[in-house]
């Protein structure tokens, strides 16, 4: 039996060897395929997790932008309310009304003369929901400072001031929203690049399989990108200029436009909703430009960032840079040396990471896309103010099933004959400008609401203007490759340029998620040399 088996194996040893070789090769091939499939599955899973993390990082950055705007808004609102004391003017008008009633009562006259003035309902509307800033409180004697003004002068000033305040808040809020998006997304991009570089660096010898805690609070990990705490703090401080100085320039421009458009309209004059919309549109044209070419030619940079020669002063006035301490006696004896003392502290903003961030911010603000986004935000906020608030609260709403609803929108009363009966169809309703001003005065506090979120104007604008998120995505994902090239060794050029990478004109050309994923994955590939990027 054993001999027969040996003879059979000897005769078929070639076939057995070939079969064993085939089986072994098949097993190895199967294991290779299974390994590749598992590797591809793992890579796809890692890519999915990484893309989700990128998306979450970007979305969190946009949430931080909204929170930052609401945190800065009370400062802006307080400054504008202090410069435009609508409540103080209302108080003076109430005093004049009380004096008029007292004189009429003392002379034995009826109150009909006061009612004839037509401002009783208007004044009560102004009282509702409005508040007075601390600096606008009347004097102890009950009289406001300055020369006494007539009732007509007070009403005219109240008209211009209330409109200017609401419109200035809208313009300033829109600029603050876009500026904050630019600042935080530029810093978010630098933080991402810093994390990519730190993850791509190989671990020290002997610590490849160990877990260690590293301290990056000193900013050394991302200092090459200007991603250090002090640079970020100084860069973010430049929003102080818009909150304390830039808004005043906007206020002057808006007030001039309001005086030109609303100057000839009496507060007791009734105006229609259509005319009110036209008047507001006329103010916007004077401020922003009456044509597309004029709007793109309007520069908003002087309102948002200070000129280079004032950058150091902004850092000092905002408190980021503290002047050297001096003795109280010398300070009180020589107050005229304050300016020279401030000037002795020199902060060089002409070079370095801070200069790169400011230059790129200025380029973005001067870009046509900034004007486009700004115009869309203003359109959304003005529409919410005039259509959703002023017109909805001031004008009587038409009944949905009224048989004359299609006729009641006629500009003038008309007469119709139906079955030998004469019917007068009313024209478009008119509301006194004084009542409209009362609603606008209350809405000014809603526009500047940052203490009790959500702010309905910010929420509406962010929900309606999708281009704002696309603009943020372009900022967040642009210049990735250029920034990496700049910080590679032996590179002669420096700086971040808004024209490199994806241009700001590409807003809306690619979905936000695809834009973020493709550009940030490209950065990871450039650093690591790998076609897939891991979770971070």
Secondary structure, 3 states (H helix, E strand, C coil): CHHHHHHHHHHCHHHHHHHHHHHHHHHHHHHHHHHHHHHHHHHHHHHHHHHHHHHHHHHHHHHHHHHHHHHHHHHHHHHHHHHCCHHHHHHHHHHHHHHHHHHHHHCCCCCHHHHHCCCHHHHHHHHCCCCCCHHHCCCCCCCCCCCCCCHHHHHHHHHHHHHHHHHHHHHHHHHHHHHHHHHHHHHHHHHHHHHHHHHHCCCCCCCCCCCCCCCCCCCHHHHHHCCCHHHHHHHHHCHHHHHHHHHHHHHHHHHHHHHHHHCCCCCCCEECHHHHHHHHHHHHHHHHCCCHHHHHHCCCHHHHCCCHHHHHHHHHHCCCCCCCCCCHHHHHHCHHHHHHHHHCCCCCCCCCHHHHHHHHHHHHHCCHHHHHHHHHHHHHHHHHHHHHHHHHHHCCCCCCCCCCCCCCCCCCCEEEEECCEEEEECCCCCEEHHHHHHHHHHHHHHHCCCCCCCCHHHHHHHHHCCHHHHHHHHHHHCCHHHHHHHCCCCCCCCCCCCCCCCCHHHCCCCCHHHHHHHHHHHHHHHHHCCCCCCCC
